[in-house]
Amino acid sequence: MDNRIKEFINLWVGKQLESIHCACEILDFGFSGDFVLHGMGLTRVILNDDIINDY
């Protein structure tokens, strides 16, 4: 990971970033002191240059 990104995250959260885990478009940022930021991405399925919506 780029050190500038890690330094920014440490400054923004105020804790030392210890790990980043990614699985199935879910990100977990693990910090010192049992603090975890959890983020989730959305998937877009594209067929023939068009986004398929599940409506």
N, C-alpha and C positions, 0 to 999 in steps of 0.2 A: 504494500500500500504506500502511496506517496506520503512522505512525512508531513508535507504541508496540510494534507487532508486530515491526517491523524492529529496534528497539533490544533487545527481548527475545531475538530470534534471535542478534543480534551478541553479547550477553552470554552466552547459553547455549553457543554454539559457540566464542566467544573470537576470532572473526575478523569482518571487515567483509563484510556481505552485499552483493554486487555485482549479482546478477541472480536472477530466478526464471523458469523456463521450464516450461510445461505443455503436454503433448501426449499424447493417448490415455490420460488419467488417470495419467500419469507426471509427477511433479514433480522438477525438478532445481533445487537451491538452490546457486548458484555464489558462492563466497567468494574473498577475496583469497588469494594463495598457492596457486592451483590446487587448492583444496579444494572438493569437491562432495558434497552430501548428495542421495541419490537415493531417492525414495519412490514407491510405487505404490498406486493405489486399486483396489478391486474393483467390478465392475459387477453390478448386479442388474437383470434383465429382468423386468418386471411385466406380466402379462396378466390382465385381469378381476380386479383387486385381489389377485392372488396372485403370489408370487415364483416364477419358473420356475427350477428347478435343473437343472444339467447332470450328472446321475448316470447 
